[in-house]
Amino acid sequence: MLVLGHKNYYISIHTTPDTFDETLFVANVDISSKDGESIMKIATNHAFAAESDAQVFGFQMGKNWIDKH
């Protein structure tokens, strides 16, 4: 799990194996306020060979959601 801050929010990225190919990783993103209240959960369907690539993708998705709201 990776937790990063952006503006007044935390973005938690959990990577899990892809359901079709367990050698690949997908990211699940949880956006929460600074007090820990979960605001939005985003499940991705993009799979990556490297776990770090899935984390970067998840962070970008979370950051984009925060910037639009």
Secondary structure, DSSP 8 states (H G I E B T S, - for coil): -EEEEETTEEEEEEEEE-SS-TTSEEEEEEEEETTS-EEEEEE----BSSHHHHHHHHHHHHHHHHHH-
